[in-house]
Amino acid sequence: MKSGVELIADERKRQIEVEGWSLQHDLRHREGSLAAAAACYIDSRSAYVDTNWPFDDEWWKPKDRLSNLVRAGALIAAEIDRVLAARLSLQHGVLSHE
């Protein structure tokens, strides 16, 4: 059985390779939108999602509890990578998207 970290890494890899959500793509998101999406997968009650889902409705694809948590973890990983890249760009005098 895979660990949670392994499941999240696999999902993040799928997001990049299948969906095309690369770091370059993620840098175009406003600050916090990936984390907001993760929060929606953590708390998938419709009232919460209705007011907090940051993307078009077509991208809201909840499944079972475990799958939702794995997606949330992968989205958090993507947000962390986005913040780190934005900080690095800022340190090197490049426009930051953080």
Protein Blocks (a to p, Z undefined) as FASTA:
>chain_A
ZZfklmmmmmmmmmmmmnopafklmmmpcehklmmmmmmmmmmcfklmmmmmmbdfklpc
cddfklmmmmmmmmmmmmmmmmmmmmmmmmnopacfZZ
